[in-house]
Amino acid sequence: MKDSELFYKEEDFKKVAEYVIEKKLYVPMNETLSNKLTIMAQEYKQNESEAPSISEMKELDNSVVDWVKSVFRKYNVNLLNYASAVAYHYYETYVVTEYNRDTNTFYHINKYDYRYQENPFDINDIYARNEHREFIKEHRGELEMLIMYCWLNDEIKDLDYWPEYVQLCIDSNRVKLSKRKRVFKPVQISNINYPNEIVTGCKYIETANGLIEKDPGKDYILRIVYRKNNDEIWKDKMLLESIIKNIKSSFNRYGAASLIEFQSPYKSVEYSKEKFFDYYKIFEKGLCRFKNTKIAIINGYIKGSKGKEFLFSNIDDIVNLHNICKELNLKLKLSVDFTDSNRKNILKEKLEDTINALASIRSFIVGIHLNSIDDWSNYRDIYVEDSRHEYMSIYEYPTVSTFMKGLATIVQDGKIRYLIPEKVKNEEVLEALIDLLYRAGFSFEKGVGADE
């Protein structure tokens, strides 16, 4: 019977009894028999119902998971099972499976256009039929999201679309999620402008000696750069104290930066990580009165720079950095440098390990340096390990690369991080990058002057 997974009232089970009497037993309606069958249906539902699996809802927002769990506790109704049944019905209706004996592969070809739909899975009809149920009323969006989740994850393996779909639901107010996720604060570098819908208020300022030449405005990031690869401020106490003095002078004149960034220093035989932290403590203490200013180190993203190796470069270095900062109770955070050209960024050599490690320390990450990278293999290649099944569609949906999906996983929380489009060549490239980020499920904090 349609929507039987949602049955919980006595009147629901009376309908079951009537159906059995009229359509299965073919006997006249009998009140005693109807009552007995009603009780049988209730007991059957009670015995057969299983609690929804929390592990099967790991990508869902906590508010949706809590809704599913509370409905089962109160009504003994498993909404996840219902959503799975709807998704499977669409799979049976719209997906053709073909088998290739030569390659021993099953090809699942989807013919249902579910992306960017106002009424996917005919959710309007489902909601109209079940709006009288108190746990469905005013939860149309959550029910649609649950069905879409089962459809994408269990039936057609379109893992690319989920983050974008969630963001579409938030933007259209289909669901009332607990918080926005994957939020970037756009930072303007040089004179390269973002697309019109993104209003930036944060500028990127560079200094080699701590002095700021022009008024940077109210919101800015100050990056300490090394001229000619000279990182002596982390090895010479007098130079370090000089740059601290200059930064304090600049902050007193223009106001403090929201973030101070500096590149990882270079390795040398005499220079250890312990010595770096000894100098960094001096730096942090010297700027301690600027409590609202964050401090972040940028990992060295390539194997070497003119023969020099970075002190903090690969993923093991970064995890070690996080652990030491936690142990020493330091203010220092991380800006991850994902900029790349010709695939030289070593963080992508073992991308799955990088994704998992950075996701485990996401609270340590305050900024992402990024350019126009999106040429890595499709996301499902590293997360779906089944060579005998291929999932295809007659529609040419844009895909999200392994890297972009991995980035979405790394920053999958409500924390706002800086997007620093370093090494982006021009506005066209930046616009393409923003489009990729939208499709991967990212959103952007509105800058000063944005129309709320």
N, C-alpha and C positions, 0 to 999 in steps of 0.2 A: 504494500500500500504506500502511496506517495507520502513522503515526509514521516514515515513511521518511526524513524530514528529519533524524532522530536516528541513522540507521544509520552505523556506523563500524567494526564488527568483521567479521571474515571470515564468521562465522556469520550476520550480518545479510544479507550479500550472497549467501550460499548460499540463504537463503530467497527472495531475489529470483530467483535462477536456477531454483529449484524452481517458483516461481509462473509464470515464463515458459514453462517446459517443459510444465507441466500445464494452464495456463489460456490460453496464447496459441499455443503450437506444437502442442499436443495430440499429443505423441509420448511413447513410453515413456521412463522415467527413464534417463539415460545419464550415467555418471560423467565421461566425457571432455567431453561437451557441458556438463554442470553446472559443471565446473571452468572452462571457457572463459567461460561466461556470468557466473560469479562474478567473474572477473578483469575482464570487460567492465563489470560493474556498479560495481566498485571504481574503475576508471579513469574511468568516466562521472561518478561522484560527485566524484572528485578534480578533474576538469576543470571541472565545473559550479559547484562551491562558490565563493561569493564571501564575502569578509570582511564581518562586520557593520558597518554604517555608524555611526560614532560620532555624527555629527550627528543621526541619527534617534533617539538615546537621550539627548538633552540634559536631559530632565526626570527621568531615573533617577538613583538614588543611585550614587555611584562604586563601591560594593562590588558592586552588581548588574552594572554595566557591566564591571568587572574580571572578574567571573565569566563573562560572555558572551565577552569577548575571550580569556580563558585557555582556555576550552573550544574555541574555534575554532583557536587555535594548537596545542593538544595533540591534538585529535581530528578537526579539519577539519569540525566540526559548527557550523552557524550557528543558534544558539538563537533569535535575533531572527526569522529566517525561519520557524522552526517556530511561534513564538508568533503571528506574523502569519497563518500558515495556519490556526491554530485560530480566531483572531479572525474571519477572513474566512468560515470555515465557519459560525460563529454568525450572521454578517451575512446570509449567503445563506439561512439557515434561519429567522431571526426578523425580518428587516427587510424591510418592503414598500416598494417605491419607486413613487410615483405622479407623473405628469407633468401639469401644468396648462398648457394651451396659451395661455390668456389672459394668464397672468403669466410664461410661459416659465420656470417653476420646477419643479425636481424636489423632491418631498417624500419624505424617508426616514423612515419610521415604524417605530420599534423596538417589538417586542413581547416582548422578553426582559428579565425583571426581574433585573438583575445586582447591584444595590446591596445591601449588608449581608448577603451570602450567605455561608454556611459552605462551600459547595461550588460556587463559580462556575465555569462552563465545564466542569463535571463533572471538576474537577481531581483529585479523589480517584481516579477511574478512570484518568486520564492518568498520574498518579504511580504507581499500582499496576502499570500495564503497563510502565513504564520505570524502576522503582526499581532494577533490576539494572544499569543503566548508572551507572558511578561518578560521572559528572558530574551526574546527576540525583538520586542518593541524598542525602538530607538537604537537598535544595534545593526542596522542594515549594512553600514560600512564595515563593521567588524566581521560580520558573517561573509561578506564579499571577500574581505582580505583572507579569511580562513580558507575559503574555497580556492582562491587564487594561489595561496601558499601550497596547498595540496596538489593543485594542478601543475605548478611549476616544478616542485620538488619531486613528486612521486610519479607523475604521469609523463611529462614531456621533457623533463630535465633542462628547462630553460632557466638556468641559474643567473643569467645575465640580467633578466628583467626585474627581479625581485627588489633590489635597492631602489631602482627608479620608480617602480610601482608604489612602494611605501612612501616615497617623497611626493608623488602625485596625490596620494590619498591625504597626506598632511596638507598640501597646498590647496586642495579642493575642499577641505574640511569634511571629507567622508568619514574620517575616524578621529577620535579625540585621543591621540597617543600621549603618553606621559611627558615626552620631550622630543625635540627635534634631534636628529642624529647626523653625524658626519658634517658638522657645520664649519665652514671656513670663513675667516676674516680676511678679505682680499687686501693685499698690500701692493701699492703702486711703486714700480721700479722705473726710473728715468721718466720718459714722456710717453710710455706705452700705456694707452688707456684700455680699460675693460669695456665689454659691451655695455650699452646704455642702461640696461636694467640693473646693473650692479654699480652701486654708488660707493666709491672708496673714500676713506677718510684717513688711512694710515700710509705714511710715506716711508721709503727705505733710504736711509742716510748712511754713507760710509765715512769712516775716519781712520787714519793711520796713527794719529797721536792723541786722540781723545777730544780734540777741538772741533766744534761745529762752526762753519763759516757763515751760514745763512740760517734764518729762522725756519725751522723745519715744520712749524705748525703744532697743533695741540697733540696730535697722535702720530708717533713715528717709532720706527725701529732703528737703533744705532748699531751698525756693524763695524767691528774693529777689523781692518784689513791688514795683511802683511805685504808691505811693498818689497818687491824682489825676493819673495819667499822668506822674508826676515821675521821670524817669530820670537825674537830676543826678549820681548816683554815677559815671556813665561820662563826666561832663563837668566834675566838680569834684573835684580831687585830695584835698582835705581830707575830703570826704564819703566818698570811696572808702577812704581810709586808716582812717576811723572804722568803716566797716562791716567791714573786714578785721579790725580789732581786736576788734570785738564777736563776729564769727564764731569767732575763735580762742578767745575767752573761753567761748563756748557749747560749743565742741568740748571744751575742757579740762574743762568741768563735766559734760557728758553723754556724751561720746564723739563721734567725728567722724561726719558723715553719709556715707552711701555715695555720694551724688550731690548736687551743688549745681546748681540750675537758675536761670536768669534769662532774662527776655524780651529779645528784640532791642531795643536802644535805638531812639529815633526819629531820623528824618532832620531836618536843618536846613541852612540855607545855609552856616553856619560849621562844621558838624560833618561830618567825612568818616570813611570807614571806616578810614583810616590813624590818625586820632586815637583811634578806638575801640580799635584794637589796641595803641596806646601805653598806654592805660589798662588794658586787659585784662592786659597783661604784668605790670603792677604787682600786679593782683589775684592772678594765678597765682603770682607770686613770693612774695607775702605769705602764701600758704597752702601753700607748697611742702613743709612738713614733714608735712602730712597726705597722704602718698603714695597711700593707698588710696581717697581721695575723688576721684571723677570730677567733672568740671565740664562743663556742657552749656549751650549757648544754645538758646532756643526761638525758632523763626522766627515773625515776625508773620504770622498766617494770614489776615487780612482786609486789604482795600485801604487802610483808614485807621481810626483810632480817634479820634473827636472832632476830625477835621480833621488828624490827624497821620499821617505815613507812617513805616513801619518801615524801619530801615536794612537788615535782612535779611528779605526777605519772599517773593519769587517764586523759582522754581527756579533761575534764573540767579544770583540772589544767593547761594543755598545752595551751588551748585557753586563759585562764587567764594570763598565762606567756607572750604570744604573745601580748596581749593588754597592759600589763604593760610596756613591753619593747618599744612598739610603743609610749606610752604616755610619757615615760621618755627619749625617743630618745636614747636608749642604743644600743650598738653595738652587744649585745648578740643575738645569733641565736640558733637553735635547731638541735640536732642530735637525730633522732627518733630511739629508741631501740626496734626493732621487734624480737630480738633473743628470742628463746623459747625452752622449753622442757616440755613435758607433758601438753601442753596447759595452762601454768600458766601466760602467758602474758596478763595482764588485758586490754590492748588496743584491744584485739580481743573478749572481752566479748560481746560488741555491735558493731560488725564490720562495719556495714553500717554507723552508727553514726560516728565512727572513720574515715572512708574513707571520708565522706562528710566534717567533720570538718577540717581534715588535708589538704584536697584539697583546702579549702577556705583560708588557710594560707600557701600555698606551698612555697611562696617566703621567708618564715621564716625558711625553712628547708634547711640545708646545707649538711647533711649526713644521711645515713641509716645504722644501725647496723643490720646484717642479718645472719641467719644460714640456715639450710636445710629445712625450713618449706615449705611444699606444700601439707599438708594432709587435708586442709579445703574443704568444699563442693564446688561444681561447681559454677562458677560465676553467671550463669543465675538463680540460686536458689533464690537469693535475689533481682534480677533486673527484672525478668520476672514473674509477678504475674498472672499466668493463669494456674490453675490446670487442665483445661479441654483439654489442648493441650500439646503434647509431641513431640519434634523435635529430630529425630534420623537419623542415616546414616548407610549405609552398609559398609562404610569404618571406620576403627578403628583410628580415628584421636586422637592425644594426646590432653587432655584438660588442661586448665589453672585453677588453684584453685581460689576460691573467694578471698583469701588473695593476690595472685599474681596479679590478675586483679585489685583489689583494690589499690595495690601499684602502678600499672601503671597509674591509675586514679589520685592518689595523686600527682605524679611528672610529670604530662602530660604538660611539657613545654620544652623550650630549655636550661634551666639552667643546668649546670654541678654540680652534687653532688657526695660526696664521698661514695663509697661502702666499708663498713668495715665489713668483714666476721668474726665477733667475734664469738667465740665458735664453729667454724667449725673444725671438728675433724681431717680431713686429706685431701689430694689433690683430692681423689676420690669424697668425699662429696662436695668439692668446685666446681669441674667440673660439677657435677650434678646440683648444684645451678646455675651456669652460664648458663647451657643449659635451665633451667627453665626461667631464666631472658630473654634469647634470644627469647624464645617462647612467652613470655608475651610482647614482643615489645621493650625491652631495648637495648641500644647500649653502647659501651664503648669507652671512650677517649683513644687515642693511647698514650702510655707512651714514655718516652725518649728512643730514639734508634729504635723506630718502623719504619718499612718500609712504608712510605706514598705512 
